[in-house]
Amino acid sequence: MKSLRLGAKIVSTIFRQSTYQLDWAIADAISLAVRCGLLLALYHYTFQVKGGTIAGQQYPVVAWSMFMYFIFMTLRLRNLDSLINQDIQSGNVEMFFNKPISYLVYRMWYQIGAGSASVVILAPLGIITMIAFVAAPAILTTGFFWLTLPMVVLGCTILSLLIYAIIGLTAFWIEDSTPVHWIVDKLIMILGGSYLPIAFFPPLMKSIAIYSPFGACQFITSMTADSWNTDAWKLIGIQWAWILVLMVGMIVMYKQARLKLSVNGG
């Protein structure tokens, strides 16, 4: 409970600071409007040409899936590893080792606070805009969707933080984790259904997207499909299984990193 109270304090403090400088929110709004808007316009034209259905999917399902991906990305959890990388390279990471809160936990809470202002501002505006131009899929009007949404968002958040924390920790061994970030980030972008819905994937690639942590951290994009009613608990189970596995991996890496730092003297 103490850790949660401290985490809530960190998030609220960083959130307030973010509202004083809305540069990030403005940049995220422009990025959302340009990238997501152009992509949805392209798919709208494609669906019209194909008669309104592609791979058994209707346009609203695909459009809302991609919208949810881009809204979730405005939380900017993918920046976590670069902060850890900078702390390791500068030596600032050592200052956190004797603090009452774990360094990684602090950085995770900090990143949530840093991106939450953009989500709070852009999510309502984006939803209103989407409703005005794109019909909401039937699943969005069901109680089951809203019941499972908090669980999936929480799972996507935790799993994303674990993945990017592990990437950042590789800087203890390879000095710069940026190349690892490039590889993993592109895998998440592809397997998460950012530009091509998972329903359009060939069978092998679809299985990789479902059963790998890179796709599981973006399962929010699968929630708009009609199959969510039957697939939800399976996907949530996969998501939380990866959370347990990667949490153990991150803890092991962090302990090894601290040992390496103490042995080498920084």
PEKATA-V31024 format. One record per backbone hydrogen bond with DSSP energy under -0.5 kcal/mol. NH is the residue of the N-H (numbers start at 1). CO is the residue of the C=O. Records with the same first field share a line. If there is no record, write none. Layout:
NH: CO + CO
//
This chain:
5: 1
6: 2
7: 3
8: 4
9: 5
10: 6
11: 7
12: 8
13: 9
14: 10
15: 11
16: 12
17: 13
18: 14
19: 15
20: 16 + 17
21: 17
22: 20
24: 21
26: 22
27: 23
28: 24
29: 25
30: 26
31: 27
32: 28
33: 29
34: 30
35: 31
36: 31 + 32
37: 32
38: 34
39: 35
40: 36
41: 37
42: 38
43: 39
44: 40
45: 41
46: 42
47: 43
48: 44
49: 45
50: 46
51: 48
52: 47
53: 50
54: 57
57: 54
59: 52
62: 58
63: 59
64: 60
65: 61
66: 62
67: 63
68: 64
69: 65
70: 66
71: 67
72: 68
73: 69
74: 70 + 71
75: 72
76: 73
79: 76
80: 77
83: 79
84: 80
85: 81
86: 82
87: 83
88: 84
89: 85
90: 86
91: 87
92: 87
93: 87
94: 91
95: 92
96: 93
97: 94
99: 96
106: 102
107: 103
108: 104
109: 105
110: 106
111: 107
112: 108
113: 109
114: 110
115: 111
116: 112
117: 113
119: 115
120: 116
121: 117
122: 118
123: 119
124: 120
125: 121
126: 122
127: 123
128: 124
129: 125
130: 126
131: 127
132: 128
133: 129
134: 130
140: 137
141: 138
142: 139
146: 142
147: 143
148: 144
149: 145
150: 146
152: 148
153: 149
154: 150
155: 151
156: 152
157: 153
158: 154
159: 155
160: 156
161: 157
162: 158
163: 159
164: 160
165: 161
166: 162
167: 163
168: 164
169: 165
170: 166 + 167
171: 168
172: 169
173: 170
174: 170
175: 171
176: 174
181: 177
182: 178
183: 179
184: 180
185: 181
186: 182
187: 183
188: 184
189: 185
190: 186
191: 187
192: 188
193: 190
194: 189
200: 197
201: 198
206: 202
207: 203
208: 204
209: 205
210: 206
211: 207
212: 208
215: 212
216: 212
217: 213
218: 215
219: 216
221: 218
222: 219
223: 220
225: 222
228: 225
229: 226
230: 227
231: 227
232: 228
235: 231
236: 232
237: 233
238: 234
239: 235
240: 236
241: 237
242: 238
243: 239
244: 240
245: 241
246: 242
247: 243
248: 244
249: 245
250: 246
251: 247
252: 248
253: 249
254: 250
255: 251
256: 252
257: 253
258: 254
259: 255
260: 256
261: 257
262: 258
263: 259
264: 260
265: 261
266: 261
//
